[in-house]
């Protein structure tokens, strides 16, 4: 019978011992584990577990450490670990047996690339056939400006708060670079607000919530439609770009200070101002 063993699994270059199932192979040497960025934890957890399996840390027939233990040792949520385990099962590497553990399967060859590349849907925007005659999904349809800003007003304050809590150093650098681009645009007549929009996208990406990031990229990543551009031409105040830049500077400062409440409030104040400018009663 194979006894308990441990390996190094952790964040920020730390090696943290995890007690394996009694079915796992003994390995006393800690293995190098890369820092896991917050915004796509489940992807990186899945990729690292796949690498451990590929390297023989968890041979076929062994059990992975319990979900709770993995989450605790990695310093991540159980939700992120569960998503990673489901991704591994989808590509055929493990079998999730609720109440009994996660079994490593015998596979002829590991999927090339990342786990999530192998698990991803081939047509992510394809409409479910169940709804083909029930709903219309047109991602090219222009969203009216007020609807766009109203949706952002509800979504983005929480994005900002989450970014203040979850942003990695790399995320913060990307946010700062977008702010610098915003400032450059203001000083050089960048009328399409690319730097402004990129800043909001970078904040959403830093939130750690992939759904928020996807929504904001969809709302802001496309070229502004004719309705929004005309609205800007007619109603944007002369000093609005500078005011927005100052709002952005306060917002970024709050995120960099890791102050979620201040970041949330800064985003609320900023978007409320934009709504007042364009849609004052």
N, C-alpha and C positions, 0 to 999 in steps of 0.2 A: 504494500500500500504506500502511496506517495504522501509524504507529510506536508504540513502547511509551509508556505513560502511567502516571500514578499519581493516587490520590485519598487523602483522609484517612479512615482507618478505625481506630478505636481505642477505648480504654476511658478512663473518667474524664475525658472532655473533651479528651483528647490526640488530635492528628492524626498518624497514622502512615502513611507512604508505602507503598503496595503496588504492585508492578510488575504491570501488567495484561498479558494476552495481547496479542500483536501485532494481534489482531483487534478490540481494544477501542478506543473513542474516546478521544482525548487530552483530558484535563481537568487543568489545572494548579492550579486552586483547590481547597483543602481544604474539604470540606463538613462541616457540624456533625454529629457523631455523638453520640447520647445514651449515657450510661453504661449498660453492660449489667450487670444484677444477676445474681448467681451462680445463683440457684435455678432459673431457666428460661432458661438461656443459649441453647439451641437455638432457642427461640421468638423471642427478641430478635434473634439472628443472622439468622434467616429473614426477620423483618420488615424489618431494616435492608437486607439484600440486595435484598429486593423493592423497597424505596424507591429504592435506587440504580438498579435496573433501570427503575423507573417514571420516574426523573429523567433517563434517557438515558445514565447512566454506562456501562452495559453494554447496547448496542443488540442487537436480534435478530441472531443469527448470530455474536455474539462469544462468547468463552469467559470464564468467571469465573476469578479467580486460583486456582492449585492449592490443594487442600485444606490441604496442609502450610503454605503461605504464609499463608492466611487464619488458621489456628490460631495460628501464630507471631506474626503482627502483632496479633491480637486478644488474645493472652495467654490463650487458652482451649484446651481439649483438641481433638484431631482428631475425637473421638467427637461432641462438641457440634456442630462444623462439619458433620460428615457427616449428623447428624440434621436439621440445618437444610436442607442441600441436598436430602435425600430429601423433606422437607416441601414444598420449592419444586417438586420434580418431581411430587409427588402432585397439586398444584393446577394443573399444566400450565404453569408459568412457565419451567422449564428441563428439559433432558434430561441425565441423568447417564450418561456414556459411560465405563465403567471402563477406565482406561488411556489415555483420549484427552481427558479433561477434561469440564467441565460447560458445555453449550451453552445459551445464552439463546434461547428460542423466540419465534416471532412469535405474539402473542396479541391478540385483538380488544379485550379489556378485562381489567384486573387484577381479581382477586377483591377484593370489598369487605372491609374490616376486616383483621384480622391473618391471616397465612398459616395459623397453626394452627387458627383458627376455620374456615377453609375446608377444611382437611385432616382435621379431627376426624371420628371416626366418629359417625354420627347416633344410634346406640344402643350406647354404649360398654360396657354391661353385658350386651348380648345374647350368649347362648351360641352358640358356633360350631355350626352344624348338624351337623358331623361328630361332635359329642359329645352331641347331643340325647338319644340313647338310652343314653348311657354314664355320664354324670355328672349330678349335681344341683347347681345353683348357687342357693342361697337366701341372699341378702344380708340378709334380715330375721331369720334364725335367731339366737337368742341364743347367744353364745359363753360357755361355762362360765368362771367367774372365774379358776380356776387356769390354764386354757389361755390366757386373755387376758394374765395377768401373766407367764406363762412366755414367750409370744411377745414381749412388750414387753421382757423381760429380755435377749433375744438381739438385738433390733433397736435399742433406744434408746441403748445406750452408743455404738454407731457413729454414730447420728444426732448425738449430742452432740459427738463428736470432729469430724465433718464440719462441724457448725455453727460450731465454734471456728475452723475453717480457712476456711469459705466465706461466713459471714454478712455481709451488707451492713450499712451503718449503719441502714438502714430495718428490716432483720431484727432487729438488736439492740434497736432501739426497741420493736418489737413484742414481743420476748421480755421486756424490762424491764416493759412495760405489763402483760403477762400475770402476771408475778411480783407486781406491785403489786395486781392483782386477787385473786390468791391470798392475799396478806396481808390484804386487805380482807375477803375471805370468812371467813378464820379469826377476824378480830376481830368479825365481825357474824353469825356463825352460818350461813354458807353451806354447808349440809350436802350439797349435790349435787356439791361439789368442782369447780365449773365453772372457776374460776381455775386450779386445779391441773391439770386436763386441758388447758385452753387453753395453758398454759405448755409442756406436752409437745408439743402440736401445733405451736406456733410454732417450737420447736427443730427438729422434723422438717422444717418448711417451709424453715428456714434451712440445712438440710444440703446443699442443692444437688442432692439426689436426689429426683426426682418420685415414684418408686415408694415410697420410704420415707415421704414425706409423705402419699401416698394411703393407705398401709396404716395409719399412725398416726391419720389423720383418720377412717378407717373404724372403727378399734378404739375410739377415744376420743370421736369427735364425736357419736355417738348417745347418747341418754339411757341411763343405766345401767339394765340390766334388773333384774327383781325379785330374781334370785339374788344379784347383786352388792350391791344395796341391803340385802338381808337380812344378807348376810355382814358388811357394815359395821356394821349395828345390833348384831350379836351379838359381834363380835370386835375391832372397832377400839378401840385403847387410848385412854384419855382424852387423853394427851399426843401422840398420833400426828400430828394436824394441825400442831402446833408443830414437832415433829421433822421432818416432811416439809418445812415451810417453811424450816427451817434447811438441810436438804439442798438445797432449790431455790436458796437464796441462794448456797451454795458452787458449785453447778452453774452458775448464771448468771455468777458472778464468773469462773469458769474460761473460759467461752465468751467473755466480754467481754475477757479477758486473752489471747485467741487461743492458748490452751494445750490442744491436743487431748487429750493424755494425761491431764491433770487433769480435763478435762470428761468423758472416758470413765469414769475412775475414780469421779467424783462421781455419775454416773448409775448405775453398777454398785452402789455403796454404797447409794444411795437405793432402788433396786428390790429389792435383796437384803433390805433392812429391811422393805419392804412385804410381801414374800413370807414372811418369818419371822413377822410379826405375824398374817397371815391363815392361814398353812398350816404352823405349827410342828408338828413331829412329837411 
